[in-house]
Every structure is written in structure tokens, then in C-alpha cells.
């Protein structure tokens, strides 16, 4: 009965998150008033934050909930100004780095460690090189440093690598496509088709992977 009740309480949050995120993808260019569209955009990852808080009542559960909440805020603020959104995401990356640092993998292979070490400079350099307007390249590189460290920490954490680690890499690719839209992919339809799906499903994998792992580690505080 406890398991059934927990599933009944959690699954609706994932379902409404998916419905909100997928429907936003198809209405993002519709003639909907900006405020409503901005709120609609924030609901996808916002409901993931609720899911995290409902499913694990621990400090780590609150941390991944905060990461998702800051992501939802970033999703909305970026519609006002890219810098405002980037600041919210940056704070989310800091919380995520802290969470992953609390869950270091006991044994990391040489190839896994090498990938994580190379990921950071590669992402920063690519992000810095992408925008045609070089005045913003430094800020983009700084933001990308936190993004890349977050992904590297996720990859070497003890959370499921092919959910949390892979989800973090999807987030990285999504952001690189945003920066590419300021440069070589300006006017291309590729970013429009890929940015939101990569970002949202990356966040989805991160959130559900972390929560599933936390529930296995400490079911006493699971919802």
C-alpha cells in the first residue's frame, strides 16, 4: 500500500511535467501573450522540482529540487534577458556541483576521469569561440565553465552515469547550440528543433536518476 501510494503521489508530477514541456515545444512560436508563454515554459522543469521534493525528503532531495527550481526560473528569465536566465542557471549549476561532490564515485576508471578532465576546457573553448559578437564571449566562457564542471562532476558521481551523467551532457549540448545560434548556426533551424528537447529531457534524466538513486540509498526519507 505504501508503494502504491508513493507512485500515485509522484507519477502525476512527472506526467504534468512531460505534458507541459512537450506542449510548450509545439506552441513556443504561437501568438500567445508573452507572460503566459513564459510561465508555460517554466512549468516543465518546475514540476520536476515538485517531483523531487515530494519523492525524497532529505537534504539531497531538496538540493536536486533546488537545481530544478533554478532551472525553471532560468527558463522564464531567459525570455526577458539572456543574462538574467544565465545567472539563474549558473546558481543551479553551483548547487548541482555541490550535490555531485557529496556523491563522489568510489572508483573512477582512467577513461572516465580523462573524459571529465577534457570536457571542461573543451566546452569552455567551444563556447567562447562560437559567438560572432566577441564582446560577450568572455561572459559565455565563464558561464560555460560552471556548466562544464557540473557535467564533469555528474559524470564522475555515483549517480547512474547513463541517466544523470548523460542528462548533464545533453544540457551541455543544448547550451552550446544556444551559443551557436549567435554564430555559425545563426538563422539555422537546427537549434530551434534541438535546444528545448535536449535541455528538457536532459533535466528529466538528471532529476529522475538522482531521485531514484537517493531512494535506493536511503528509502527511510522517501516519499
C-alpha beads as a LAMMPS data file, in Angstrom:
LAMMPS data file: protein, C-alpha beads

223 atoms
222 bonds

1 atom types
1 bond types

-500.0 500.0 xlo xhi
-500.0 500.0 ylo yhi
-500.0 500.0 zlo zhi

Masses

1 110.0

Atoms # bond

1 1 1 0.000 0.000 0.000
2 1 1 2.848 2.391 0.799
3 1 1 4.498 1.741 -2.593
4 1 1 1.225 2.233 -4.461
5 1 1 0.518 5.445 -2.579
6 1 1 4.025 6.782 -3.315
7 1 1 3.632 6.020 -7.023
8 1 1 0.214 7.635 -7.103
9 1 1 1.656 10.753 -5.479
10 1 1 4.740 11.041 -7.726
11 1 1 3.722 9.934 -11.198
12 1 1 1.285 12.814 -11.786
13 1 1 4.121 15.307 -11.291
14 1 1 6.219 13.601 -13.965
15 1 1 3.197 13.330 -16.256
16 1 1 2.256 17.010 -15.987
17 1 1 5.927 17.925 -16.404
18 1 1 6.107 15.959 -19.653
19 1 1 2.802 17.372 -20.899
20 1 1 3.878 20.942 -20.110
21 1 1 7.326 20.568 -21.710
22 1 1 6.208 18.737 -24.854
23 1 1 3.239 21.043 -25.434
24 1 1 5.474 24.099 -24.964
25 1 1 7.728 22.871 -27.755
26 1 1 4.787 22.971 -30.177
27 1 1 3.320 26.310 -29.037
28 1 1 6.549 28.260 -28.484
29 1 1 6.024 30.175 -31.747
30 1 1 2.260 30.553 -31.343
31 1 1 0.671 34.005 -30.883
32 1 1 0.303 33.591 -27.124
33 1 1 0.856 36.597 -24.799
34 1 1 4.451 36.633 -23.650
35 1 1 3.787 36.315 -19.916
36 1 1 1.609 33.218 -20.358
37 1 1 4.110 31.611 -22.718
38 1 1 6.940 32.372 -20.300
39 1 1 5.051 30.727 -17.418
40 1 1 4.177 27.764 -19.646
41 1 1 7.851 27.307 -20.430
42 1 1 8.753 27.223 -16.753
43 1 1 6.205 24.554 -15.874
44 1 1 8.097 21.640 -17.465
45 1 1 11.146 21.750 -15.206
46 1 1 9.152 23.395 -12.419
47 1 1 7.080 20.246 -11.997
48 1 1 10.315 18.227 -11.916
49 1 1 11.286 20.320 -8.877
50 1 1 7.991 19.399 -7.200
51 1 1 8.550 15.738 -8.070
52 1 1 11.993 15.803 -6.444
53 1 1 10.732 17.423 -3.252
54 1 1 7.803 15.020 -2.967
55 1 1 9.809 11.869 -3.640
56 1 1 12.743 12.325 -1.249
57 1 1 12.562 14.343 1.951
58 1 1 16.286 14.745 2.504
59 1 1 18.906 17.453 2.086
60 1 1 19.984 15.862 -1.203
61 1 1 16.374 15.682 -2.370
62 1 1 15.964 19.377 -1.594
63 1 1 19.195 20.121 -3.445
64 1 1 18.113 18.450 -6.680
65 1 1 14.735 20.123 -6.208
66 1 1 16.538 23.465 -5.956
67 1 1 18.524 22.675 -9.123
68 1 1 15.278 22.056 -10.997
69 1 1 13.598 25.131 -9.491
70 1 1 16.509 27.362 -10.530
71 1 1 16.346 25.790 -13.982
72 1 1 12.642 26.650 -14.230
73 1 1 13.379 30.225 -13.140
74 1 1 16.156 30.393 -15.738
75 1 1 13.774 29.107 -18.410
76 1 1 11.445 32.010 -17.712
77 1 1 14.008 34.750 -17.123
78 1 1 15.869 33.951 -20.346
79 1 1 12.745 35.105 -22.184
80 1 1 13.277 38.545 -20.617
81 1 1 17.054 38.720 -20.882
82 1 1 19.616 36.017 -21.601
83 1 1 21.888 37.292 -18.832
84 1 1 19.123 37.029 -16.205
85 1 1 18.438 33.465 -17.271
86 1 1 22.139 32.585 -17.319
87 1 1 22.543 33.805 -13.716
88 1 1 19.701 31.567 -12.538
89 1 1 21.166 28.586 -14.380
90 1 1 24.623 29.356 -13.013
91 1 1 23.301 29.203 -9.440
92 1 1 21.657 25.905 -10.372
93 1 1 24.984 24.570 -11.630
94 1 1 26.662 25.561 -8.355
95 1 1 24.054 23.652 -6.326
96 1 1 24.379 20.652 -8.670
97 1 1 28.189 20.678 -8.341
98 1 1 27.790 20.687 -4.562
99 1 1 25.346 17.765 -4.756
100 1 1 27.607 15.706 -7.032
101 1 1 30.596 16.466 -4.816
102 1 1 28.669 14.887 -1.928
103 1 1 28.249 11.744 -4.013
104 1 1 31.661 11.048 -5.475
105 1 1 32.093 7.677 -7.164
106 1 1 34.402 5.464 -5.106
107 1 1 36.206 4.136 -8.178
108 1 1 36.556 6.073 -11.430
109 1 1 38.325 4.472 -14.394
110 1 1 41.118 6.266 -16.208
111 1 1 38.961 6.832 -19.307
112 1 1 36.103 8.248 -17.234
113 1 1 38.431 10.595 -15.360
114 1 1 40.128 11.664 -18.597
115 1 1 36.773 12.376 -20.246
116 1 1 35.703 14.537 -17.312
117 1 1 39.018 16.419 -17.291
118 1 1 38.923 17.096 -21.034
119 1 1 35.247 18.018 -21.019
120 1 1 35.759 21.239 -19.070
121 1 1 38.358 23.015 -21.262
122 1 1 36.751 21.709 -24.474
123 1 1 33.300 23.031 -23.588
124 1 1 34.677 26.390 -22.425
125 1 1 36.794 26.859 -25.568
126 1 1 33.982 25.855 -27.922
127 1 1 31.501 28.139 -26.171
128 1 1 33.987 31.034 -26.213
129 1 1 34.649 30.583 -29.944
130 1 1 31.014 30.352 -31.098
131 1 1 29.503 33.874 -30.861
132 1 1 30.229 36.264 -33.705
133 1 1 29.902 39.227 -31.350
134 1 1 33.120 38.848 -29.399
135 1 1 32.069 41.336 -26.717
136 1 1 30.027 38.642 -24.985
137 1 1 32.457 35.757 -25.485
138 1 1 34.092 36.183 -22.087
139 1 1 30.797 36.014 -20.205
140 1 1 29.722 32.979 -22.206
141 1 1 33.037 31.258 -21.405
142 1 1 32.608 31.998 -17.680
143 1 1 29.087 30.592 -17.642
144 1 1 30.254 27.560 -19.647
145 1 1 32.940 26.857 -17.056
146 1 1 30.279 26.223 -14.418
147 1 1 28.168 24.284 -16.942
148 1 1 31.100 22.040 -17.884
149 1 1 32.215 21.446 -14.295
150 1 1 28.641 20.483 -13.442
151 1 1 28.588 17.924 -16.260
152 1 1 32.024 16.565 -15.360
153 1 1 31.009 16.169 -11.726
154 1 1 27.784 14.444 -12.751
155 1 1 29.741 12.048 -14.970
156 1 1 32.088 11.051 -12.134
157 1 1 29.464 10.968 -9.368
158 1 1 27.954 7.748 -8.060
159 1 1 24.590 8.579 -9.598
160 1 1 23.603 6.484 -12.655
161 1 1 26.002 7.655 -15.364
162 1 1 23.748 6.867 -18.298
163 1 1 20.918 8.866 -16.756
164 1 1 22.421 11.670 -14.673
165 1 1 25.753 11.910 -16.500
166 1 1 24.196 11.608 -19.923
167 1 1 21.453 14.069 -18.984
168 1 1 24.098 16.604 -17.950
169 1 1 25.837 16.168 -21.317
170 1 1 22.512 16.777 -23.090
171 1 1 22.241 20.027 -21.107
172 1 1 25.748 20.987 -22.293
173 1 1 24.918 20.332 -25.956
174 1 1 21.692 22.318 -25.631
175 1 1 23.541 25.347 -24.291
176 1 1 26.259 25.070 -26.936
177 1 1 23.509 25.173 -29.571
178 1 1 22.211 28.376 -27.978
179 1 1 25.673 29.900 -28.341
180 1 1 25.985 28.515 -31.878
181 1 1 22.810 30.392 -32.755
182 1 1 24.805 33.550 -32.011
183 1 1 27.401 32.494 -34.562
184 1 1 27.738 29.718 -37.161
185 1 1 24.136 28.481 -36.802
186 1 1 22.527 31.918 -36.943
187 1 1 19.337 31.562 -38.987
188 1 1 19.550 27.749 -38.960
189 1 1 16.552 25.657 -37.932
190 1 1 18.770 23.107 -36.161
191 1 1 18.921 24.968 -32.808
192 1 1 15.173 25.590 -32.894
193 1 1 14.495 21.874 -33.224
194 1 1 17.097 20.578 -30.782
195 1 1 17.667 23.068 -27.943
196 1 1 14.463 22.521 -25.992
197 1 1 14.235 18.694 -26.338
198 1 1 17.892 18.235 -25.373
199 1 1 17.587 20.591 -22.423
200 1 1 14.284 19.336 -21.030
201 1 1 14.957 15.618 -21.402
202 1 1 18.450 16.184 -20.017
203 1 1 16.904 17.741 -16.907
204 1 1 14.346 14.929 -16.790
205 1 1 17.092 12.290 -16.794
206 1 1 19.097 14.171 -14.164
207 1 1 16.152 14.615 -11.802
208 1 1 14.697 11.121 -12.066
209 1 1 18.147 9.500 -11.979
210 1 1 19.181 11.348 -8.832
211 1 1 15.899 10.698 -7.044
212 1 1 15.869 7.008 -7.946
213 1 1 19.420 6.647 -6.649
214 1 1 18.656 8.522 -3.423
215 1 1 15.618 6.327 -2.798
216 1 1 17.751 3.215 -3.143
217 1 1 20.415 4.617 -0.837
218 1 1 18.055 5.855 1.873
219 1 1 14.436 4.710 1.484
220 1 1 13.601 5.934 5.015
221 1 1 13.128 9.520 3.810
222 1 1 11.466 8.625 0.526
223 1 1 8.004 9.963 -0.174

Bonds

1 1 1 2
2 1 2 3
3 1 3 4
4 1 4 5
5 1 5 6
6 1 6 7
7 1 7 8
8 1 8 9
9 1 9 10
10 1 10 11
11 1 11 12
12 1 12 13
13 1 13 14
14 1 14 15
15 1 15 16
16 1 16 17
17 1 17 18
18 1 18 19
19 1 19 20
20 1 20 21
21 1 21 22
22 1 22 23
23 1 23 24
24 1 24 25
25 1 25 26
26 1 26 27
27 1 27 28
28 1 28 29
29 1 29 30
30 1 30 31
31 1 31 32
32 1 32 33
33 1 33 34
34 1 34 35
35 1 35 36
36 1 36 37
37 1 37 38
38 1 38 39
39 1 39 40
40 1 40 41
41 1 41 42
42 1 42 43
43 1 43 44
44 1 44 45
45 1 45 46
46 1 46 47
47 1 47 48
48 1 48 49
49 1 49 50
50 1 50 51
51 1 51 52
52 1 52 53
53 1 53 54
54 1 54 55
55 1 55 56
56 1 56 57
57 1 57 58
58 1 58 59
59 1 59 60
60 1 60 61
61 1 61 62
62 1 62 63
63 1 63 64
64 1 64 65
65 1 65 66
66 1 66 67
67 1 67 68
68 1 68 69
69 1 69 70
70 1 70 71
71 1 71 72
72 1 72 73
73 1 73 74
74 1 74 75
75 1 75 76
76 1 76 77
77 1 77 78
78 1 78 79
79 1 79 80
80 1 80 81
81 1 81 82
82 1 82 83
83 1 83 84
84 1 84 85
85 1 85 86
86 1 86 87
87 1 87 88
88 1 88 89
89 1 89 90
90 1 90 91
91 1 91 92
92 1 92 93
93 1 93 94
94 1 94 95
95 1 95 96
96 1 96 97
97 1 97 98
98 1 98 99
99 1 99 100
100 1 100 101
101 1 101 102
102 1 102 103
103 1 103 104
104 1 104 105
105 1 105 106
106 1 106 107
107 1 107 108
108 1 108 109
109 1 109 110
110 1 110 111
111 1 111 112
112 1 112 113
113 1 113 114
114 1 114 115
115 1 115 116
116 1 116 117
117 1 117 118
118 1 118 119
119 1 119 120
120 1 120 121
121 1 121 122
122 1 122 123
123 1 123 124
124 1 124 125
125 1 125 126
126 1 126 127
127 1 127 128
128 1 128 129
129 1 129 130
130 1 130 131
131 1 131 132
132 1 132 133
133 1 133 134
134 1 134 135
135 1 135 136
136 1 136 137
137 1 137 138
138 1 138 139
139 1 139 140
140 1 140 141
141 1 141 142
142 1 142 143
143 1 143 144
144 1 144 145
145 1 145 146
146 1 146 147
147 1 147 148
148 1 148 149
149 1 149 150
150 1 150 151
151 1 151 152
152 1 152 153
153 1 153 154
154 1 154 155
155 1 155 156
156 1 156 157
157 1 157 158
158 1 158 159
159 1 159 160
160 1 160 161
161 1 161 162
162 1 162 163
163 1 163 164
164 1 164 165
165 1 165 166
166 1 166 167
167 1 167 168
168 1 168 169
169 1 169 170
170 1 170 171
171 1 171 172
172 1 172 173
173 1 173 174
174 1 174 175
175 1 175 176
176 1 176 177
177 1 177 178
178 1 178 179
179 1 179 180
180 1 180 181
181 1 181 182
182 1 182 183
183 1 183 184
184 1 184 185
185 1 185 186
186 1 186 187
187 1 187 188
188 1 188 189
189 1 189 190
190 1 190 191
191 1 191 192
192 1 192 193
193 1 193 194
194 1 194 195
195 1 195 196
196 1 196 197
197 1 197 198
198 1 198 199
199 1 199 200
200 1 200 201
201 1 201 202
202 1 202 203
203 1 203 204
204 1 204 205
205 1 205 206
206 1 206 207
207 1 207 208
208 1 208 209
209 1 209 210
210 1 210 211
211 1 211 212
212 1 212 213
213 1 213 214
214 1 214 215
215 1 215 216
216 1 216 217
217 1 217 218
218 1 218 219
219 1 219 220
220 1 220 221
221 1 221 222
222 1 222 223
